[in-house]
Structures are given as structure tokens and as C-alpha cells.
């Protein structure tokens, strides 16, 4: 049966597509974005965790050795336990919680917040009043402590890049607190000023600074 001679049907394929891009638009089109690498596996995550933590501790040891051990005011056992040992152990706990495979916000916060509070309280209360609270010494120690905390923070961001698919903000907060505690505990090996105001302001503000900066900038780096 012959097809009817319908001019509308005959010219159907010649009707231009209103949504088709012009050749000039196709020529100016941007290429597809680059492919993002996959998130690290669990075994690589564990390796990154401990390599980063040991590298941060090694860097702090090198800084303490280069800047010199505290010699003017001997390191008492109380300052060692409360000002160095507890913050270091708390930093290790925070790193382990932040990089665990199964991340539960409530459970992690139940461990992270008390660990951070105990470490910071021990850090600031580990003082016998030996030293001065002059502004010049506080400002100088704030700069030095910021240097001590910058190393672990940088190592943490570099080793945990694109590692957190869920809970990136809270995980980064725990990592930043661990970096700050590592640096602030290490400065006690160098700084012989155990005055309460000096430790609280000169050392503690560097801890707050690194946490704020890593939460502001680091979450974009650690998020998968």
C-alpha cells in the first residue's frame, strides 16, 4: 500500500532540534572534570594512620632536639605525666577514633570530648608556678607552639587526604585536636616556663588556633 504524500511527515527529519548545541558551542565546551581517585582501602587507611602519627612524633622530637631541651627548670614527674604523657596518649586515642572503619558519631563523641578535655586540663594544670607570665614570653611561646602544632597538622592532612566519606567534619576535628595536643605536649619538653598563665595562653591558644584552621580548611581536604 503506497504511503500518503504528507509534506509534514516527509519533512520531519529536516526540522531542526531546538535543544541541539551549535557546532561553535560544542567547540567551546569544556572537557569533563578530571577523575577523582578512589578512597583508600582499609589496610592502606591503617598504614596511613600509623605512618602519619609516627612521622608527627618524629618531627616533634627533631624540633625539640633542634631547639634544645628545657634546662632552666627541671622537668618534674607531675609536669611530665600531666603535661606530656597524657596529651600524647590522648592524641593517639583521637587518631585511632577518627580513622576507625566504623564511625558512629555518638560513640566517637563520647570518647573524643572527654579525652580532649582531660588532655587539655592536664596540660594547663601541669604547672607549679615556676616561671613568669610576661607578655613577651607568652607571645614568643605562642609562635613557637604554633610551629610545633603546624607540623603534625600538615602531616595529618597530607596522609588523610580524601579519606573520610562520612563524618568528615568530626573526624577532622579529632585529627586537629590530636595534632594540637602533640605539638603542645612537645613544647613542654623545650619550654621551662611552668607558670599557669603562660601555659594556658602561650601554649593553649596554639591548640585552639590549629583546631579552628583545620576545621575551616582541612575538612575539604579530608572529605572523600
Secondary structure, 3 states (H helix, E strand, C coil): CCCCCCHHHHCHHHCCCCCCCCHHHHHCCCCCCCCCCCCCCHHHHHHHHHHHHHHHHHHHHHHHHHHCCCCCCCCCHHHHHHHHHHHHHHHHHHHHHHCCCCCCHHHHHHHHHHHHHHHHHHHHHCCCCCCCCCHHHHHHHHHHHHHHHHHHHHHHHHHCCCCECCCHHHHHHHHHHHHHHHHHHHHHHHCCCCCHHHHHHHHHHHHHHHHHHHHHHHHHHHEC
